[in-house]
Amino acid sequence: MHPPIAVFEDFIKGVVAETPATAINYLNAALTRQPSFDRARIAMWDVYADEGDHQHALAAVTPVPDGSPWAAYVDACLATCEKTGQESIHDNEGVVGTLVGGPRLI
């Protein structure tokens, strides 16, 4: 299911934002409008992880439910990060995409 235009606009603005703070603000706005938009949660995880804020990164994706199309992606990222000692999805995106046959992050 596709998000409403306003939610998608906030998501895109967050993904292309020039600063982490701006990205987080837009991604939070998208999630405020549609809390079930898991793709925004994954983008937020990447922003926080790139900043070294792994506690907030994990908190961003914790609400992704098992039934979400992104659940396997999140689980594979967590498993890969744990195995390799890497803390960012961004570091693992090619490996995880191959593991779960899922999309690359960005």
N, C-alpha and C positions, 0 to 999 in steps of 0.2 A: 504494500500500500504506500502510495506517495504522500508526503506531507503537504499541507496547504502551502500556497505560494509564500505567504509571510514567514512561515517557519523555514522553508527552503532558502529564502533570501537571507535570513539571519544566519543559517548554517553556512552558506557560501561566503558571506561577509566574514564569518569566523575563520573559515579555512584559508582565506586569502589575506587576512589581517596582517599588518606589518609588525605588530607587537603582540606578545603573549597576553597581555592584559586586555587588549582590544579583542583578541580571538576568544578569550574566555567570556568576556561580556556578551559577545554575539552568540556564542554557543549556549550560554545560560539563557539568553533570551529565547532561542529556539526551543530549548527544553522547557521553559516556562510555558510557552504556547502549546507545546506537545510533548509531555513527559515521556511518551513511548517512542520517541524518535531516537532509537539506539545508535544510529550512525553518528549523531551529534555527540553522544557520549564517548564514542570511540575517538572522534576527533579531539574531544576535550582531554581524553587520556593522553593522547600523543602530545598535546601542547604542554600539559603538566609534566609528563615524563621528560620531554626535551629540556624543561626548566630544572629538572632534578627533583621535582616535588612529587615523589612517588606515592606518598600517602594520599594526596588529592587525586592523583592519576587513578589509583585503585578505587577510591570512592566514586569516581566518575562512572566507572563501568560496573560497579557492584549491583546497581539496579537492573542491569540487562537480564531479563528473565530467560530461563532455560528454553522456552518456546520461540524465542526471537531468532530470526534468520542470522543474526550476528553472534549468537551465543557460542557456537562452535569456534568462531573466529577468536572471540575473547578467551575462551578456554585454551585454545591452542597457543595464543600469545602468552598467557600466564604460564603454561607448561614450558614453553620454549624459553621464556625469560628465566624461569626457575632452573632449568637444565643448564643454560649457558651462562647464567650469572648476569645477563644483560637485563636492564631495567626499563627499556623503552620498546614499545611496539615498533616504532620507526626503525630500530636496529634490526628487527626480526621480520619485517613485513614480507620480504621475498620468500623466506623460509616458511612462514606461516601460510602465505597464500598458496604455496605448493602443498603443504600438509593438508589443508582443509579444502583446497580447490576454490577458495574464496577470492574476493576482489582485493586488489592492493589498496592500501589506505588512501593515498593521494598520489 
